[in-house]
């Protein structure tokens, strides 16, 4: 139950404060902990993350997103036409609502640079994705019971179960 390990998520997230000096947030549920540091560019007030979509008190999808989607206004208009209502003016919400509409096919529609984590509470699945050119960094570390990830390795190294090590091949790399 990761709700009992909120402080670990906070410590991992804090290592990224220089990457995202404007704001930070944490969302923890039974099987997931998402932290976010934000460099605010679009919709300073409405783009807080992790961004959560709920049905009443029940979480549906939670998103932590780093990047910029250049065609988000066009996607937003298309999603509004399909019945989606928006509470912010940011591209983060467009990505989240796009996922709710099209699933992982949303990535075929995104023109931009991004790395993100989407927790789908309906299926209890985590989706990690980044732009096709790999402009935005996304590092991950498989564990015996899941995965740790971050936009920098130091976020992963801040986890108490991770012991940094390097073999000859990784040192050469």
LUMMARLO-460403 format. One record per atom (N, C-alpha, C): x, y negated, z negated. Coordinates in steps of 0.02 Angstrom, whole numbers, padded with zeros to 5 digits, always signed. Example, Ala and Ser with C-alpha at 12.3 -4.5 7.8 and 13.67 -1.06 7.14 Angstrom:
+00660+00284-00390+00615+00225-00390+00660+00165-00390+00642+00112-00354+00684+00053-00357+00645-00002-00394
% end
This chain:
+00042+00059+00000+00000+00000+00000+00045-00062+00000+00049-00095+00058+00094-00152+00065+00069-00214+00028+00007-00214+00005-00017-00271-00034+00025-00280-00097+00054-00224-00121+00096-00227-00180+00168-00250-00164+00184-00259-00100+00252-00278-00079+00252-00346-00044+00206-00388-00062+00200-00454-00031+00265-00494-00038+00298-00488-00094+00360-00526-00106+00414-00505-00056+00417-00442-00038+00466-00419+00012+00453-00453+00079+00390-00456+00099+00371-00490+00161+00391-00564+00157+00379-00595+00100+00397-00665+00090+00472-00676+00097+00511-00631+00068+00584-00638+00072+00609-00628+00143+00581-00580+00180+00599-00570+00250+00581-00631+00291+00522-00659+00279+00499-00717+00316+00542-00779+00301+00562-00786+00239+00602-00844+00220+00668-00848+00257+00696-00791+00278+00759-00792+00314+00753-00828+00381+00691-00838+00405+00679-00869+00470+00660-00943+00464+00668-00972+00405+00647-01041+00394+00680-01091+00441+00743-01079+00459+00776-01125+00506+00746-01120+00576+00722-01062+00594+00689-01052+00660+00621-01086+00662+00588-01087+00606+00521-01117+00602+00515-01161+00541+00541-01222+00545+00544-01265+00486+00479-01300+00467+00429-01299+00511+00369-01339+00500+00317-01307+00456+00312-01242+00456+00260-01209+00416+00276-01135+00412+00243-01102+00365+00252-01030+00357+00188-01000+00329+00180-00936+00340+00122-00901+00314+00136-00827+00309+00097-00794+00267+00103-00721+00257+00032-00693+00254+00023-00635+00286-00039-00598+00280-00021-00525+00267-00048-00497+00214-00033-00429+00194-00098-00391+00184-00100-00331+00212-00156-00286+00202-00127-00219+00183-00169-00169+00178-00147-00104+00153-00087-00075+00191-00089-00076+00258-00037-00044+00298+00005-00092+00339-00001-00157+00325+00035-00206+00366+00052-00268+00325+00110-00295+00339+00129-00360+00312+00157-00401+00368+00127-00459+00382+00151-00504+00434+00171-00570+00402+00230-00593+00420+00252-00658+00398+00267-00700+00460+00263-00766+00452+00274-00810+00508+00306-00875+00486+00354-00898+00525+00382-00965+00518+00368-01002+00583+00348-01065+00577+00323-01100+00636+00362-01164+00650+00380-01172+00712+00401-01235+00740+00341-01262+00777+00307-01310+00748+00243-01334+00775+00254-01378+00836+00223-01358+00892+00227-01396+00954+00158-01417+00976+00111-01369+00977+00043-01382+00999-00004-01372+00940-00053-01416+00933-00104-01412+00881-00073-01400+00813-00043-01452+00786-00007-01447+00723-00050-01421+00667-00113-01441+00663-00156-01420+00609-00189-01352+00622-00208-01338+00684-00248-01279+00699-00210-01216+00715-00144-01221+00721-00106-01162+00743-00073-01122+00688-00100-01126+00627-00069-01090+00571-00068-01015+00584-00015-00984+00562-00006-00912+00571+00020-00880+00507+00012-00813+00503-00022-00769+00549-00095-00789+00558-00119-00780+00620-00187-00798+00637-00231-00736+00631-00287-00744+00597-00330-00688+00581-00400-00698+00610-00426-00645+00641-00496-00643+00663-00531-00592+00618-00587-00613+00589-00622-00571+00541-00695-00562+00561-00724-00509+00536-00796-00499+00539-00819-00501+00466-00843-00559+00444-00858-00568+00373-00792-00567+00335-00786-00521+00287-00723-00514+00249-00678-00461+00278-00700-00428+00330-00662-00372+00359-00617-00398+00415-00550-00387+00408-00506-00408+00463-00516-00367+00525-00511-00400+00583-00515-00365+00647-00446-00364+00679-00417-00423+00688-00351-00429+00720-00312-00483+00684-00248-00471+00674-00203-00521+00646-00143-00527+00693-00123-00590+00707-00071-00603+00756-00017-00648+00726+00045-00629+00738+00102-00673+00725+00137-00681+00792+00144-00743+00814+00163-00757+00883+00216-00812+00885+00267-00801+00925+00320-00849+00936+00325-00860+01011+00317-00922+01033+00325-00934+01103+00280-00988+01130+00272-00986+01195+00230-01035+01230+00202-01001+01292+00136-01007+01299+00102-00981+01358+00083-01042+01400+00112-01047+01459+00104-01107+01500+00034-01112+01531+00002-01056+01543-00064-01057+01574-00120-01047+01523-00108-01067+01461-00158-01053+01409-00223-01093+01419-00219-01151+01449-00281-01189+01461-00327-01154+01511-00298-01125+01563-00337-01087+01612-00368-01025+01580-00327-00990+01540-00352-00930+01506-00406-00948+01455-00396-01003+01421-00446-01026+01373-00513-01038+01408-00512-01073+01465-00573-01086+01503-00607-01021+01524-00567-00973+01547-00595-00908+01567-00627-00872+01507-00593-00874+01450-00620-00841+01391-00683-00876+01365-00684-00942+01369-00745-00978+01350-00803-00959+01395-00789-00952+01459-00841-00930+01507-00867-00861+01489-00823-00819+01459-00843-00752+01439-00877-00751+01370-00884-00810+01338-00920-00813+01275-00878-00825+01213-00813-00831+01220-00770-00842+01162-00775-00914+01139-00776-00923+01074-00776-00990+01044-00709-01000+01010-00682-01060+01016-00616-01076+00989-00622-01126+00932-00579-01117+00882-00578-01164+00825-00515-01206+00826-00468-01191+00871-00406-01229+00877-00395-01249+00950-00341-01286+00960-00321-01305+01028-00255-01271+01047-00234-01221+01011-00167-01192+01020-00168-01129+01064-00111-01115+01093-00104-01056+01135-00106-00992+01095-00091-00995+01030-00093-00936+00988-00163-00906+00987-00213-00948+00978-00281-00922+00977-00302-00895+01044-00277-00924+01098-00292-00899+01165-00264-00828+01173-00203-00817+01149-00173-00750+01153-00214-00701+01112-00234-00721+01051-00273-00676+01009-00341-00659+01041-00376-00710+01065-00442-00697+01096-00434-00659+01162-00379-00672+01197-00365-00633+01257-00355-00559+01241-00321-00545+01186-00313-00476+01164-00381-00445+01146-00422-00483+01112-00489-00458+01094-00530-00443+01156-00521-00481+01209-00559-00472+01271-00530-00417+01315-00464-00417+01325-00433-00374+01375-00386-00321+01347-00378-00319+01282-00330-00272+01252-00259-00289+01275-00217-00238+01281-00148-00252+01300-00140-00274+01373-00194-00273+01411-00192-00301+01479-00186-00377+01478-00195-00407+01420-00187-00480+01415-00116-00501+01437-00067-00458+01427+00002-00477+01442+00013-00486+01517-00027-00453+01558-00023-00463+01631-00047-00533+01650-00084-00565+01607-00113-00631+01621-00071-00689+01594-00025-00674+01549+00013-00727+01515+00072-00749+01557+00076-00813+01569+00133-00844+01602+00169-00884+01549+00226-00859+01527+00262-00895+01475+00317-00853+01443+00338-00876+01387+00390-00842+01348+00362-00830+01278+00368-00768+01254+00337-00752+01190+00364-00687+01163+00359-00681+01098+00368-00618+01062+00313-00618+01009+00281-00561+00998+00225-00561+00952+00212-00493+00921+00175-00496+00867+00149-00436+00834+00075-00445+00826+00038-00395+00847-00035-00394+00838-00053-00332+00798-00084-00343+00740-00111-00287+00701-00185-00282+00718-00204-00225+00746-00274-00212+00761-00302-00169+00705-00339-00201+00660-00365-00166+00601-00418-00115+00619-00449-00122+00677-00500-00074+00698-00470-00005+00709-00411-00003+00739-00378+00061+00752-00318+00072+00707-00302+00023+00664-00243+00024+00622-00180+00037+00663-00173-00002+00717-00115+00002+00761-00080-00065+00765-00014-00061+00769+00027-00120+00777+00052-00122+00849+00045-00180+00880+00070-00191+00948+00124-00244+00944+00184-00226+00965+00239-00273+00970+00251-00284+01044+00257-00347+01065+00266-00362+01136+00308-00425+01143+00341-00430+01200+00375-00492+01217+00370-00503+01291+00387-00564+01311+00380-00582+01382+00424-00536+01424+00406-00530+01488+00438-00483+01532+00512-00498+01544+00532-00560+01537+00602-00579+01546+00642-00572+01481+00609-00561+01426+00643-00553+01362+00674-00618+01336+00642-00674+01351+00668-00739+01330+00665-00746+01254+00608-00730+01225+00600-00734+01153+00623-00668+01121+00663-00673+01069+00691-00612+01038+00640-00574+00995+00648-00509+00994+00608-00465+00952+00651-00405+00934+00667-00399+00870+00708-00344+00846+00664-00299+00803+00678-00233+00806+00639-00187+00765+00684-00132+00738+00661-00103+00683+00699-00052+00647+00649+00001+00624+00649+00060+00656+00604+00113+00635+00622+00139+00565+00572+00153+00525+00581+00183+00459+00543+00248+00457+00549+00283+00402+00515+00348+00395+00439+00340+00393+00415+00281+00374+00343+00272+00369+00316+00212+00408+00355+00188+00457+00331+00131+00496+00387+00097+00533+00383+00031+00537+00434-00007+00573+00440-00077+00540+00501-00101+00538+00514-00170+00517+00533-00208+00579+00514-00272+00583+00530-00310+00643+00537-00384+00625+00569-00420+00670+00577-00491+00661+00607-00523+00722+00607-00589+00724+00637-00625+00780+00712-00633+00773+00739-00613+00715+00811-00611+00704+00826-00550+00662+00885-00520+00671+00903-00461+00631+00904-00475+00556+00920-00537+00536+00924-00551+00464+00858-00542+00428+00802-00548+00464+00737-00534+00433+00733-00460+00413+00755-00417+00456+00755-00345+00442+00804-00329+00386+00863-00359+00389+00915-00346+00338+00894-00371+00269+00845-00415+00265+00820-00439+00200+00776-00388+00165+00756-00335+00200+00714-00283+00169+00758-00241+00124+00735-00226+00063+00778-00189+00015+00794-00117+00036+00757-00088+00082+00770-00019+00103+00820-00015+00161+00841-00072+00187+00887-00072+00245+00958-00083+00220+01001-00038+00241+01072-00043+00225+01110-00058+00290+01140-00117+00295+01176-00132+00357+01235-00085+00368+01242-00062+00429+01298-00019+00446+01312-00026+00521+01372-00009+00540+01391-00011+00610+01437+00047+00625+01421+00085+00678+01467+00136+00700+01510+00106+00756+01555+00144+00784+01600+00117+00834+01564+00089+00895+01512+00125+00918+01475+00102+00977+01439+00036+00964+01406+00032+00906+01371-00031+00892+01419-00088+00879+01477-00073+00851+01526-00126+00840+01553-00152+00906+01566-00106+00953+01590-00128+01020+01536-00170+01055+01473-00149+01047+01419-00187+01079+01414-00256+01050
% end
